[in-house]
């Protein structure tokens, strides 16, 4: 497999979760429809452009919230490059560590009522002050998902 094919499974599963969650929430459906109508109006034949995608602010929030609840990467593996103390425990350099994104994205201190599907969490005014690594559906750093920019 090459990176061009690796993303098909995760993309299909991610879109399935997003559609499922949208289907469960009539208010989210309504807001998505309103956003699309604001862009397309009555023109149902026109293709979506790159400029249009930039205007899909609420739908972007919906997709982020879907990835928060059901991340494509259930965990991220890393090796500690130096000794680190976490909650009084020393993790020596060279230790293999696992970050469980599913649990990270359900931290009540960062995401109140974490089991609730709430796309508004990702509106700019609601994300102020959130640690940049509290939400990492594609991992982070130099070994993050190569397809992140395509997603």
C-alpha positions in Angstrom: 0.0 0.0 0.0 1.1 3.6 -0.6 0.0 6.7 1.2 -2.4 7.4 -1.7 -4.4 4.4 -0.7 -3.9 4.4 3.0 -6.4 7.2 3.6 -9.4 5.5 1.9 -10.4 3.4 4.9 -10.0 6.1 7.4 -11.8 8.6 5.1 -14.7 6.3 4.5 -15.1 5.5 8.2 -14.8 9.2 9.2 -17.4 10.3 6.7 -19.7 7.4 7.9 -19.5 8.6 11.5 -20.1 12.3 10.4 -23.1 11.4 8.4 -24.5 9.2 11.2 -24.0 12.0 13.8 -25.6 14.6 11.5 -28.5 12.2 10.8 -29.1 11.9 14.6 -29.5 15.7 15.1 -32.1 17.7 13.2 -30.7 21.0 14.4 -27.3 20.2 13.0 -28.9 19.1 9.7 -30.7 22.4 9.5 -27.6 24.5 10.1 -25.6 22.5 7.6 -28.4 22.9 5.0 -28.6 26.6 5.7 -24.8 27.0 5.2 -24.9 25.1 1.9 -27.9 27.1 0.7 -26.1 30.3 1.5 -23.3 29.2 -0.8 -25.2 27.4 -3.6 -28.6 29.1 -3.5 -30.8 27.4 -6.0 -27.9 26.3 -8.2 -27.8 22.5 -7.6 -25.6 21.9 -10.6 -22.6 24.0 -9.7 -19.5 22.2 -8.4 -18.0 23.0 -5.0 -14.9 25.2 -5.3 -11.9 25.6 -3.1 -13.2 29.1 -2.2 -16.5 27.5 -1.2 -14.8 25.1 1.2 -13.3 28.1 3.0 -16.9 29.3 3.7 -18.1 26.1 5.2 -17.3 27.2 8.7 -20.1 25.3 10.5 -19.6 22.1 8.4 -15.9 22.2 9.3 -17.0 22.3 13.0 -19.3 19.3 12.4 -16.4 17.3 10.8 -14.0 18.2 13.7 -16.6 17.2 16.3 -17.1 13.9 14.5 -13.4 13.3 14.5 -13.2 14.2 18.2 -15.8 11.6 19.1 -14.6 8.9 16.6 -11.0 9.6 15.7 -9.5 7.7 12.7 -6.4 7.0 14.8 -7.5 5.3 18.0 -4.0 5.8 19.4 -0.7 7.4 18.6 2.6 5.7 19.4 5.7 7.7 20.3 9.1 7.1 22.0 10.1 9.5 24.7 13.3 11.4 23.7 14.2 12.4 27.2 13.2 11.6 30.8 9.7 13.1 31.6 7.9 13.3 34.9 4.1 12.9 34.6 2.0 13.0 37.8 5.0 12.1 39.9 6.1 9.2 37.7 9.3 9.3 35.7 9.1 8.0 32.2 12.6 7.3 31.1 14.0 8.3 27.7 13.5 5.6 25.1 10.2 4.4 26.6 7.5 3.5 24.1 4.3 5.5 24.9 0.8 5.3 23.6 -1.6 8.3 23.5 -5.2 7.2 23.2 -6.9 9.9 21.2 -10.3 8.4 22.0 -9.7 9.2 25.6 -7.8 12.4 25.1 -10.8 13.8 23.1 -13.1 12.9 25.9 -11.3 14.9 28.7 -14.2 16.6 30.6 -11.9 19.5 31.6 -11.3 20.3 27.9 -14.6 19.2 26.4 -17.5 19.5 28.9 -20.2 16.9 28.4 -17.7 15.0 26.2 -20.1 12.3 25.0 -22.4 14.9 23.4 -22.1 15.6 19.7 -21.7 19.4 19.8 -20.1 21.0 16.7 -20.3 24.4 18.4 -17.3 23.4 20.5 -15.1 24.2 17.5 -16.5 27.6 16.8 -13.5 30.0 17.2 -15.0 31.7 20.2 -15.5 28.4 22.0 -12.0 27.1 21.2 -10.1 30.1 22.8 -7.4 28.9 25.2 -7.8 25.2 24.3 -4.4 23.5 24.3 -3.3 22.8 20.7 -2.7 19.1 21.6 -6.1 18.5 23.2 -7.5 17.7 19.8 -5.2 15.6 17.5 -7.3 13.5 15.2 -4.4 13.3 12.7 -1.6 13.1 15.4 0.8 16.0 15.7 4.4 16.9 15.1 6.8 15.7 12.4 5.2 12.2 12.4 1.6 13.2 11.9 -0.7 11.8 9.2 0.7 12.5 5.8 -2.8 12.9 4.5 -3.9 15.6 7.0 -3.9 18.3 4.4 -6.0 16.2 2.0 -8.7 15.4 4.6 
